[in-house]
Amino acid sequence: TKLHEYQEDLEEKKKELQNLSEAIDELVIMDESDIIPFQYGEVFTYLSVSDANSELEKRKELIENNIKELEKKVASN
């Protein structure tokens, strides 16, 4: 059913949010001069720590918005 799908999607997004939060925490302990691999879809590139942090924060915000939408859908069913 749709409710079950929304609940599964919600759990998946919450796990993804947790992973992003952990990755952001890991960046805090890295040296600003470090260059790290970063994945865009299926492609890897290298970013500075500050650029990677910015990208992760953007993704985190997007996931948080997705979670809010899914929570609304679950609540309305």
Salt bridges, closest charged atoms under 4 A:
GLU8 OE2 - HIS4 NE2 2.59
GLU16 OE1 - LYS13 NZ 3.90
GLU55 OE2 - LYS58 NZ 3.59
